[in-house]
Amino acid sequence: MLFVVLPAYNEAGALPLLVANIEETCKNLQHRIIAVDDGSSDDTGEVLHSLKREYVNFNFVQHEENKGLGEALLSGFQTAIKSRDMYSDDPKSFRSNFFYEVGEVGTLPDIVVTMDADNTHPAECIPALVAKIGEGADLVIASRYVSGAKQTGLAAFRRLLSWGAGAVMHVFFPISGVRDYSCGYRAYRLSILEKGLTLYGQNLIESRNFAGMVELLLKITPFCRRIAEIPFDLHYERKQGLSKMKIFTTIWGYLYLIYRLKRKNWGSLEWAGE
């Protein structure tokens, strides 16, 4: 089963088109879409009810108040696990004609794809993400920094911030083959996320802001034998309304994440000569 998790905060305008694109792209995949309304103050809740009536594969979770990206993702993951258990007796094999280019892959594992709900991540990349899992990857990142990737409509400062965050994280937490640390467009084996939740529980993502994507990556990487990246086109010009990212809060979130994850090592250093 493929689960597409969409953390959403005030995305009433973008969700209908995004969900329609996902449904069209994944029509040959056994899948479910799980949106998480993180305390939206616009009409997102009403839109989600309408989408549930329209699409049999669509479901959603509602937070009464805004809890942040991390909590929204965790709610989506936990809902995917419950749904997987509910449909575990389904005799249908999880196969797709999307894999003709990479050969026979057999029955695929349960997979979670996470996407931004603002329609800036093209659903057309989902088959390529899933195919990489079928080839043996545990985690696949839709990367802005590999050959063939494009970013449209994003201000130069935002590009610099995202690139700089990845460069800094690579210095402190190098992961072989990973260039894009913060992009939320990823595919995971569900079993990898389960291992992370078993070890960390709700602390799998403690960051409330966009640093949560980096924290999740760093905490589940030890469970991954293989991580891959694919290029994708970020379409920021499709975004409706103002950005949810608060620049200085995000920068502080990255710095505090480094401190929080590294402080145990720093506190245990034995200085030469002591």
C-alpha positions in Angstrom: 0.0 0.0 0.0 1.2 3.5 -0.8 0.2 6.2 1.6 0.5 9.9 0.6 0.7 12.1 3.6 -0.1 15.8 3.2 0.5 18.1 6.3 -1.7 21.1 5.6 -2.1 24.5 7.3 -4.4 27.0 5.5 -4.2 25.2 2.1 -7.9 25.4 1.1 -7.1 26.8 -2.3 -4.4 24.3 -3.2 -5.7 21.0 -1.9 -8.4 20.2 -4.5 -6.0 20.5 -7.5 -3.2 18.7 -5.7 -5.4 15.8 -4.6 -6.8 15.5 -8.1 -3.3 15.3 -9.5 -2.3 12.7 -7.0 -5.3 10.6 -7.8 -4.6 10.8 -11.5 -0.9 10.0 -11.1 -1.5 7.1 -8.7 -4.6 5.5 -10.4 -2.6 2.3 -11.1 -1.3 2.1 -7.6 -3.1 0.8 -4.5 -3.0 3.9 -2.5 -4.5 6.1 0.2 -4.2 9.9 0.7 -4.0 11.1 4.3 -4.2 14.9 4.8 -3.5 16.4 8.2 -5.3 19.7 8.9 -3.0 21.3 11.5 -5.4 23.8 13.1 -6.1 25.8 9.9 -8.0 29.1 10.2 -9.3 29.1 6.6 -11.7 26.8 4.9 -9.3 23.8 4.8 -11.5 21.7 7.1 -14.5 22.1 4.8 -12.4 21.4 1.7 -11.2 18.1 3.3 -14.7 17.0 4.1 -15.6 17.7 0.4 -12.6 15.7 -0.8 -13.4 12.8 1.4 -16.9 12.6 -0.2 -15.3 12.8 -3.7 -12.5 10.3 -3.4 -12.8 6.9 -1.8 -9.0 6.7 -1.2 -9.0 10.0 0.7 -9.0 10.5 4.5 -7.9 13.2 6.9 -7.0 14.0 10.4 -7.8 17.3 12.1 -5.8 19.0 14.9 -7.9 21.4 16.9 -5.0 23.8 17.1 -1.8 24.4 15.2 0.9 22.0 16.5 3.5 22.5 13.9 4.9 20.5 10.9 6.4 17.8 13.1 3.2 16.9 14.9 1.3 16.9 11.6 3.7 14.5 10.0 3.6 12.2 13.1 -0.2 12.2 12.9 0.0 11.2 9.2 2.5 8.4 9.9 0.5 7.0 12.7 -2.7 7.1 10.6 -0.9 5.3 7.8 0.2 2.5 10.2 -3.3 2.1 11.4 -4.6 2.0 7.9 -2.0 -0.5 6.8 -3.0 -2.8 9.7 -6.7 -2.4 8.7 -6.0 -3.3 5.0 -3.2 -5.9 5.7 -5.6 -8.8 4.8 -6.3 -7.2 1.4 -5.5 -10.0 -1.2 -4.5 -7.5 -3.9 -0.8 -7.4 -4.6 0.7 -3.9 -4.6 1.9 -3.6 -8.2 1.9 -0.9 -10.9 2.5 -0.6 -14.6 4.8 2.4 -13.7 7.7 0.0 -13.4 8.1 -1.1 -17.0 11.3 1.0 -17.3 13.0 -0.6 -14.3 12.0 -4.2 -14.8 10.1 -6.6 -12.6 10.0 -5.5 -9.0 7.6 -8.0 -7.5 5.4 -7.0 -4.6 6.5 -3.7 -3.1 6.6 -2.9 0.6 4.3 -0.4 2.3 5.5 3.1 1.4 4.8 6.6 2.7 5.3 9.6 0.4 5.2 13.0 2.1 4.5 16.2 0.1 3.8 19.8 0.8 0.1 20.5 0.6 0.5 23.9 -1.3 0.8 22.2 -4.7 4.4 23.2 -5.2 5.5 19.6 -5.4 4.4 17.9 -8.6 2.5 14.7 -8.1 4.1 13.3 -11.3 7.3 12.5 -9.3 5.5 9.9 -7.1 6.1 7.0 -9.5 9.8 7.7 -9.7 10.0 7.9 -5.9 8.1 4.6 -5.5 10.2 3.0 -8.2 13.4 3.7 -6.3 12.0 2.0 -3.2 11.1 -0.9 -5.5 14.8 -1.0 -6.6 15.9 -1.4 -2.9 16.1 2.1 -1.4 14.7 2.7 2.1 14.4 6.4 1.7 14.2 8.5 -1.5 14.4 12.3 -1.5 13.1 14.5 -4.3 16.1 16.8 -4.4 16.5 20.3 -5.6 20.3 19.9 -5.9 20.9 17.1 -8.3 21.3 17.2 -12.0 18.0 17.8 -13.8 16.3 19.6 -10.9 14.7 23.0 -11.3 13.3 25.7 -9.0 10.7 28.0 -10.5 9.2 31.1 -8.8 11.4 30.9 -5.6 13.1 34.1 -4.5 16.9 34.1 -4.5 17.1 34.6 -0.7 14.9 31.6 -0.1 17.0 29.5 -2.4 20.1 30.6 -0.6 18.5 29.8 2.8 17.6 26.3 1.8 21.0 25.6 0.2 22.8 27.1 3.2 20.8 25.0 5.6 21.7 21.9 3.7 25.4 22.8 3.5 25.6 23.5 7.3 23.8 20.3 8.1 26.1 18.3 5.8 29.1 19.7 7.8 27.6 18.6 11.2 25.7 15.5 10.0 27.2 14.2 6.8 25.0 11.6 5.0 26.5 9.9 2.0 24.6 10.7 -1.2 22.2 13.3 0.3 22.3 16.9 -0.9 18.8 18.1 0.0 18.3 17.8 3.8 15.2 19.9 4.1 12.9 19.1 1.2 9.6 17.6 2.4 9.0 15.6 -0.8 10.2 12.1 0.1 9.3 8.4 0.0 10.0 6.1 3.0 9.5 2.5 3.6 6.8 2.4 6.2 8.9 -0.1 8.2 11.7 2.5 8.6 9.2 5.0 10.0 7.9 2.4 12.4 11.4 1.7 13.7 11.9 5.4 14.3 8.5 5.7 16.1 9.3 2.6 18.2 12.6 4.2 19.4 11.7 7.8 19.7 7.9 7.8 20.0 6.5 11.4 19.7 10.1 12.7 20.0 10.9 11.4 16.5 10.2 15.0 15.4 10.5 17.5 18.3 11.0 20.6 16.1 7.8 22.5 15.5 9.1 24.4 12.5 10.6 23.5 9.1 13.7 22.1 10.9 11.5 19.1 11.6 12.2 17.7 8.1 15.9 17.7 8.8 15.4 16.2 12.3 13.3 13.4 10.8 16.0 12.7 8.2 18.8 12.5 10.8 16.9 10.3 13.2 15.8 7.7 10.6 19.0 7.6 8.6 20.6 5.0 11.0 17.8 2.6 10.0 18.4 3.0 6.3 20.7 0.8 4.3 20.3 2.8 1.2 19.2 6.4 0.5 18.6 7.8 -2.9 17.8 11.1 -4.5 15.9 12.0 -7.7 15.6 15.4 -9.4 12.3 17.3 -9.4 10.9 20.6 -10.4 9.8 22.8 -7.5 6.9 25.0 -8.7 6.8 27.7 -6.2 4.8 29.9 -8.5 1.8 27.7 -7.9 1.7 28.5 -4.2 -1.4 30.4 -3.1 -1.2 32.9 -0.3 1.8 33.8 1.9 4.6 31.5 2.8 4.3 29.7 6.2 8.0 29.9 6.7 9.2 32.5 9.2 12.8 33.1 8.2 14.4 33.9 11.6 12.4 31.2 13.4 13.5 28.7 10.8 17.2 29.7 11.1 17.0 29.5 14.9 15.3 26.1 14.5 18.2 24.7 12.5 20.8 26.1 14.9 18.9 24.7 17.9 18.5 21.3 16.2 22.3 21.1 15.8 22.8 22.0 19.4 20.2 19.6 20.6 21.5 16.6 18.7 25.2 17.4 19.2 25.2 18.5 22.9 25.6 15.0 24.3 28.8 14.5 22.2 30.1 18.0 23.1 29.4 17.4 26.8 31.4 14.2 26.8 34.5 15.5 25.1 37.8 14.8 26.9 40.2 17.6 26.2 43.8 16.7 25.5 46.1 17.5 28.5 43.4 17.1 31.2 
